[in-house]
Amino acid sequence: MRLIGSLLKPATVPRLSDDDPLPPEDRVVRHAIGLDDLYRVHGPRLLRYFARRADRQDAKDLVHESFVRFASSAALREQTVDCPEAYLNQIATNLLRDRAKSALQRSLAHHVPADDVPLAGADLVAALEARDKLNRLQNALMRLKPKTREIFLAHRLDGLSYRQIAERSGLSIKGVEWHMTKAIDYLDRALRR
């Protein structure tokens, strides 16, 4: 892969004394280091760096992204980079940091609070309350008059209609309704206690 562009690095210039006038900016001697040369020199090192710290399959893409950011950086357009290796290292570090932030955001977006997850086991409190309610219901049923209890159980458990219960017991339908009303009222009061 060949990246287009060049990077200018200042040539070594002898130090000026305090009395010497500064030369105009266009007179400073510079030599060009091509981006493709930079890629050839630092690319393998960055590839190893990314392979150790990210998925191996993404390492080449990260190296490429590092050089793309390096070539398109505003710092290169405004001034020269004295130490391109350090600049590339910082870009690589920032790339990994950006990826980690993105992964965290994706993880948080899929996060479900533990309180929202239904438990696999039975709710012990609900089971105890249900058992208590059944005990109170059974005790209340046993306190009903035998005729009322028989009519209530025939309707609720056996699924018989009021007419069928009336024919079986020799009562009128109104009499069956009266016993059902008594049973329901008594059971309702017993369960509220």
C-alpha positions in Angstrom: 0.0 0.0 0.0 1.3 3.4 -0.9 0.2 6.5 0.9 0.5 9.7 -0.9 2.0 12.8 0.7 5.1 13.9 2.3 6.2 15.0 5.7 8.7 17.8 6.2 11.2 17.6 9.0 13.6 20.4 9.8 17.2 19.7 9.0 19.7 20.1 11.7 20.6 23.8 11.9 23.6 25.1 13.8 22.5 27.0 16.9 22.4 30.7 16.6 23.8 33.0 19.1 21.7 35.7 20.7 23.2 38.4 18.5 22.6 36.6 15.2 19.6 37.6 13.2 17.0 34.9 12.4 16.8 33.8 8.8 13.5 34.2 7.0 11.3 31.1 7.2 11.6 30.3 3.5 15.4 30.1 3.9 15.5 27.3 6.5 16.7 24.1 4.8 14.3 21.2 5.1 14.3 17.7 3.7 11.3 15.6 2.9 10.5 12.3 4.4 7.8 10.6 2.4 4.7 9.2 4.1 5.3 5.9 2.3 8.8 5.7 3.8 7.3 6.5 7.2 4.8 3.7 6.7 7.5 1.3 5.7 9.6 2.1 8.7 6.9 2.4 11.4 4.1 0.2 10.0 5.4 -3.1 11.2 5.9 -1.8 14.7 2.4 -0.4 14.8 1.0 -3.7 13.5 2.7 -5.5 16.4 1.4 -2.9 18.8 -2.2 -3.3 17.7 -1.9 -7.1 17.5 -1.0 -7.2 21.2 -3.7 -4.8 22.3 -6.7 -5.4 20.0 -8.1 -8.2 17.8 -5.5 -9.5 15.4 -8.0 -9.2 12.6 -8.4 -5.5 13.2 -4.7 -4.7 13.5 -4.1 -3.9 9.8 -7.1 -1.7 9.7 -5.9 0.2 12.8 -2.4 0.7 11.3 -4.1 2.1 8.2 -6.4 4.3 10.2 -3.3 5.6 12.2 -1.6 6.7 9.0 -4.7 8.2 7.6 -5.1 10.3 10.7 -1.5 11.2 10.6 -1.6 12.3 7.0 -4.8 14.3 7.4 -4.0 15.9 10.8 -4.2 19.6 11.1 -0.8 19.7 12.8 0.9 18.5 9.6 -0.8 21.2 7.6 0.1 24.0 10.0 3.6 23.0 11.0 6.1 20.2 10.7 6.3 17.2 13.1 9.7 16.9 14.8 9.2 13.3 15.9 6.7 11.5 13.7 7.2 8.2 15.6 5.9 9.8 18.8 3.0 11.4 16.9 2.1 8.0 15.5 2.3 6.4 18.9 -0.1 9.0 20.3 -2.5 8.5 17.4 -2.4 4.7 18.0 -3.1 5.2 21.7 -6.0 7.5 20.9 -7.4 5.0 18.4 -7.4 2.2 21.0 -8.9 4.6 23.6 -11.7 5.6 21.1 -12.4 1.9 20.4 -12.6 1.1 24.1 -15.0 4.0 24.7 -17.2 2.9 21.8 -17.2 -0.7 23.1 -18.2 0.6 26.6 -21.0 2.6 25.1 -22.3 -0.4 23.2 -22.1 -2.5 26.3 -24.0 0.1 28.4 -26.6 0.3 25.7 -27.3 -3.4 26.0 -27.1 -3.5 29.8 -30.1 -4.8 31.7 -30.3 -3.9 35.4 -30.3 -7.0 37.7 -33.7 -5.9 39.1 -35.3 -6.2 35.7 -34.2 -9.8 35.1 -36.7 -12.3 36.4 -35.3 -14.9 38.7 -35.3 -18.5 37.5 -36.3 -19.9 40.9 -39.7 -19.6 42.6 -40.4 -16.6 44.7 -40.4 -18.0 48.3 -42.3 -15.1 49.8 -45.1 -15.5 47.2 -45.1 -19.3 47.9 -45.5 -18.7 51.6 -48.2 -16.2 51.1 -50.1 -18.5 48.8 -49.8 -21.4 51.3 -51.0 -19.2 54.1 -54.0 -18.1 52.0 -54.9 -21.7 51.2 -54.7 -22.6 54.9 -57.0 -19.7 55.8 -59.4 -20.7 53.0 -59.5 -24.3 54.1 -60.1 -23.4 57.7 -62.9 -21.0 56.6 -64.5 -23.8 54.5 -64.4 -26.1 57.4 -66.3 -23.6 59.5 -69.2 -23.3 57.0 -72.4 -25.2 57.7 -72.2 -28.6 55.9 -75.0 -27.8 53.5 -73.5 -24.4 52.5 -70.0 -26.0 52.1 -71.5 -28.8 49.9 -73.3 -26.4 47.6 -70.2 -24.1 47.3 -67.8 -27.0 46.5 -70.3 -28.5 44.0 -70.4 -25.2 42.1 -66.8 -24.1 42.4 -64.9 -27.5 42.3 -67.3 -29.8 40.4 -68.5 -27.1 38.0 -72.2 -27.8 38.5 -74.8 -25.1 37.7 -77.2 -23.8 40.2 -80.0 -25.7 38.5 -78.1 -29.0 38.7 -77.3 -28.4 42.4 -80.9 -27.6 43.1 -82.1 -30.8 41.5 -79.5 -32.8 43.5 -80.1 -31.2 46.9 -83.9 -30.7 46.6 -83.6 -27.0 47.1 -84.9 -24.2 44.8 -82.5 -22.2 42.6 -83.1 -19.3 45.0 -82.0 -21.5 47.9 -78.8 -22.5 46.1 -78.1 -18.8 45.4 -78.7 -17.9 49.1 -76.1 -20.6 50.2 -73.6 -19.5 47.6 -73.9 -15.9 48.7 -73.5 -16.9 52.4 -70.4 -19.0 51.5 -68.8 -16.3 49.3 -69.3 -13.5 52.0 -67.9 -15.7 54.8 -64.9 -16.8 52.7 -64.2 -13.2 51.6 -64.2 -12.0 55.2 -62.0 -14.8 56.3 -59.4 -14.1 53.6 -59.3 -10.4 54.4 -58.3 -11.0 58.1 
